[in-house]
């Protein structure tokens, strides 16, 4: 996760306007805007000051795996480039990363709400995957997974190749089925 997405996500989650945050922190509103849009790099001290103004602490953890926000950006980039198979591979990589991560790390990798991928189908699939992997350890899913935009109005089959293979809705894991994402459970098995 980048400082840009951390600051933006924390501010939005707190329901604080940039103007109000500027008053709390003494950082110019224009600077906050530039930081959130990625047009300016915030130092560690500045990021810490911004987050403190929101009542949030920045915690670093070591992980070889990327978090769900990284995966969403990767899926978005691949979809924008017309590389649907690459998007599927990035999704499978996240599924494997979460599956192999210890409970604490799995939870941390799932906490930050990812930006939209530009495709509601993939946004729903990411929320389903996070909930599915966390439920396997009896951990609660982050609140972002329950946002209405993370549920599909029509069923979508997530498959790994150029051919869409029918999936029995009753076979799909519950977290996926609830969101309208049909996926064969074997697709989620780590290799």
Beta strands, then each sheet from edge to edge (+ up, - down):
strand 1: 156-157
strand 2: 181-182
sheet 1: 1+ 2+
end
